[in-house]
């Protein structure tokens, strides 16, 4: 169905925490021509806790129905902390429930991150996280259950939901560099409300390993699910990868393949 407007190539529905101020501006800044984004928001209370995330997630289906009414091609649930909260099985169930409700292919944040790590050939990661300790512990456990080894993790310990967006690219760069340790095959910078995108290229240059961030991974996976073979340079190796077999999700492997080389800059 063609509805006119900017999304003549693909329309992507975003389910966003109410406090998120990062995803929409950046996605529209870098989106391939003909791709549009349509968002619904779910209220996240001011304190960033497991309980507040659970409260937010009670509104997922309402938001999914809203973005589905815009005839989107893909739905992306855009909250990493929510995605990791109850483990991989629950995260897959969230995506499946949205797909049943809407009939539209759906990615969660961690579904996208795991596929992104596999695509760039990374199985041992350093993690830079803005979250409090309670959520970081669950993040490490989530990765372990999916066959990804976390060799180090460094956190900003932000406990304010809106405060996740406060660190600028310079602070994110310095903090993420400190999180990286020798032996890690790649760096993961967590959270879709952290302004990590402007630090990706510099981090890859200076660390010499692939860098995956939550907003970058969700954008990559959503475009992939929409069937687009689009390269977006300037934001890390991941967004330059062109997947020749987009569409339905395949089972995730338990271990990563041999790491491909970084492109020359």
C-alpha positions in Angstrom: 0.0 0.0 0.0 1.3 3.4 -0.9 0.2 6.2 1.4 2.3 9.0 0.0 4.7 11.1 1.9 8.3 10.4 2.8 8.0 6.7 3.4 7.7 5.5 -0.2 10.5 3.1 0.3 9.8 1.9 3.9 7.9 3.0 6.9 9.3 2.0 10.3 7.3 2.1 13.5 9.1 3.0 16.7 7.9 2.2 20.2 9.8 4.7 22.3 10.1 5.3 26.1 8.5 8.7 26.7 11.8 10.2 27.7 13.7 9.3 24.6 15.1 12.3 22.7 17.8 10.6 20.7 16.3 8.1 18.3 13.9 10.2 16.2 16.3 13.1 15.4 19.2 10.8 14.6 17.2 8.3 12.5 15.8 11.1 10.4 19.2 12.7 10.0 20.8 9.5 8.6 17.8 7.6 7.1 18.2 6.5 3.5 16.0 8.5 1.1 12.4 7.2 1.1 12.5 5.9 4.6 10.1 7.3 7.2 9.7 6.7 10.9 6.4 6.8 12.9 6.6 6.7 16.7 4.3 5.9 19.6 5.5 6.5 23.2 5.1 4.5 26.4 5.4 6.4 29.7 8.6 5.7 31.6 8.6 7.1 35.2 11.4 9.5 36.2 13.3 6.9 38.3 15.1 4.3 36.2 14.4 1.0 38.0 13.2 -2.5 37.2 9.8 -1.6 38.5 9.5 1.6 36.3 10.5 -0.4 33.2 7.9 -3.1 34.0 5.3 -0.3 34.4 6.3 1.1 31.0 6.1 -2.3 29.3 2.5 -2.7 30.2 1.7 -0.2 27.5 3.6 -2.0 24.7 0.6 -3.4 22.9 -1.3 -0.1 22.9 1.8 1.6 21.3 2.2 -1.3 18.8 -1.4 -0.9 17.6 -0.9 2.8 17.2 2.2 2.5 15.0 0.7 -0.4 13.1 -2.2 1.9 12.1 0.3 3.9 10.1 0.7 0.9 7.8 4.4 0.5 8.8 6.6 -2.3 7.4 8.5 -3.0 10.6 8.0 -2.3 14.3 11.0 -1.6 16.5 10.7 -1.6 20.3 13.4 0.9 21.3 14.5 0.3 24.9 17.6 -1.7 25.8 17.0 -1.8 29.5 13.4 -3.1 29.0 14.8 -5.7 26.5 17.3 -7.2 29.0 15.1 -6.9 32.1 13.6 -10.5 32.2 16.1 -12.3 30.0 16.2 -13.6 26.4 13.1 -15.8 26.5 10.9 -12.9 27.7 12.5 -10.6 25.2 11.6 -12.9 22.3 8.1 -13.3 23.8 7.6 -9.5 23.7 8.5 -9.4 20.0 6.3 -12.4 19.3 3.3 -10.8 21.1 3.7 -7.5 19.1 3.9 -9.5 15.9 0.8 -11.5 16.8 -1.1 -8.3 17.6 0.0 -6.4 14.5 1.0 -8.9 11.9 4.2 -6.9 11.3 7.8 -8.0 11.7 9.2 -6.8 15.0 12.6 -6.2 16.5 13.5 -5.5 20.1 16.6 -3.7 21.1 18.5 -6.8 22.2 17.3 -8.8 19.2 19.0 -6.2 17.0 22.1 -6.0 19.2 22.7 -9.7 19.1 22.3 -9.9 15.3 24.5 -6.8 14.9 27.3 -8.4 17.0 27.1 -11.6 14.9 27.1 -9.6 11.7 30.4 -7.9 12.7 31.9 -11.1 14.0 32.1 -10.3 17.7 31.5 -12.8 20.5 33.6 -11.3 23.3 32.7 -7.7 24.2 33.4 -4.8 26.5 30.3 -3.0 27.5 29.8 0.7 28.2 26.5 1.2 29.9 24.8 4.3 31.3 22.6 2.2 33.6 22.6 1.6 37.4 24.2 -1.5 38.7 20.9 -3.4 39.0 20.3 -3.2 35.3 23.9 -3.8 34.4 23.9 -7.2 36.2 20.9 -8.3 34.1 22.6 -7.1 30.9 25.7 -9.3 31.6 23.4 -12.2 32.4 21.4 -11.7 29.2 24.5 -11.8 27.0 25.8 -14.9 28.8 22.6 -16.7 28.1 23.0 -15.8 24.4 26.5 -17.0 24.1 28.2 -13.6 24.2 31.0 -13.2 26.7 31.2 -9.8 28.5 34.9 -9.4 29.4 34.4 -6.0 31.1 31.6 -3.5 31.8 31.8 0.1 32.9 28.7 2.1 33.9 27.8 5.7 34.4 25.3 4.7 37.0 22.5 7.1 35.8 19.3 6.6 37.8 17.2 9.3 36.1 15.3 8.1 33.0 15.6 11.5 31.2 19.2 11.8 32.4 20.3 9.0 30.1 20.4 11.6 27.2 22.5 14.1 29.1 26.1 12.9 28.3 27.4 14.5 25.1 29.5 12.7 22.4 32.8 13.7 24.1 31.8 12.2 27.4 30.5 9.1 25.7 33.7 8.7 23.8 35.9 9.0 26.9 33.7 6.7 29.0 33.5 4.1 26.3 37.2 4.1 25.7 37.7 3.5 29.4 35.3 0.5 29.3 37.3 -1.2 26.6 40.0 -3.8 27.7 42.5 -5.9 25.7 41.0 -9.2 24.7 37.6 -7.8 23.8 36.7 -8.4 20.2 34.4 -5.4 20.1 32.7 -2.7 22.1 29.0 -2.4 22.8 27.6 0.9 24.0 24.2 0.3 25.5 21.0 2.4 25.6 18.8 3.9 22.9 18.6 7.2 24.8 22.4 7.7 25.0 24.0 10.0 22.4 26.5 7.4 21.3 26.2 7.7 17.5 28.5 10.6 17.1 31.3 8.7 18.9 31.1 5.5 16.9 33.6 6.3 14.1 36.2 7.8 16.5 36.0 4.8 18.8 36.4 2.3 15.9 39.4 4.3 14.6 41.1 4.5 18.0 40.3 1.0 19.3 40.6 -0.9 16.1 37.6 -3.1 16.8 33.9 -3.0 15.7 31.6 -0.8 17.8 27.9 -1.6 18.1 25.5 0.8 19.9 21.8 0.3 20.7 20.4 3.0 18.3 22.8 1.9 15.5 21.9 -1.8 15.9 18.1 -1.1 15.9 18.3 1.1 12.9 20.4 -1.5 11.0 18.0 -4.4 11.9 14.9 -2.4 11.1 16.2 -1.5 7.7 17.2 -5.1 7.2 13.7 -6.4 8.2 12.1 -3.9 5.8 14.1 -5.5 3.0 16.4 -2.5 2.3 20.0 -3.0 1.2 21.2 0.5 2.3 24.7 1.5 3.5 25.0 4.5 5.9 28.6 5.5 6.2 30.1 7.5 9.1 28.6 5.6 11.9 30.6 2.4 12.2 31.2 -0.8 10.3 27.7 -2.2 11.0 25.8 0.4 9.0 28.0 -0.2 6.0 27.1 -3.9 5.9 24.6 -4.8 3.1 22.6 -7.9 4.0 21.6 -9.8 0.8 19.0 -11.9 2.6 16.7 -9.5 4.5 13.3 -10.6 5.8 12.1 -13.0 8.5 14.5 -13.5 11.4 16.7 -16.6 11.4 17.7 -18.4 14.7 20.6 -16.7 16.4 23.9 -18.7 16.5 25.4 -19.6 19.8 28.8 -18.3 18.9 30.1 -15.6 16.6 31.9 -16.3 13.3 35.4 -15.2 12.5 35.6 -11.4 12.8 35.7 -9.6 9.5 38.3 -6.8 9.1 37.4 -3.2 9.7 37.2 -1.1 6.5 40.1 1.2 5.7 39.5 4.8 6.5 
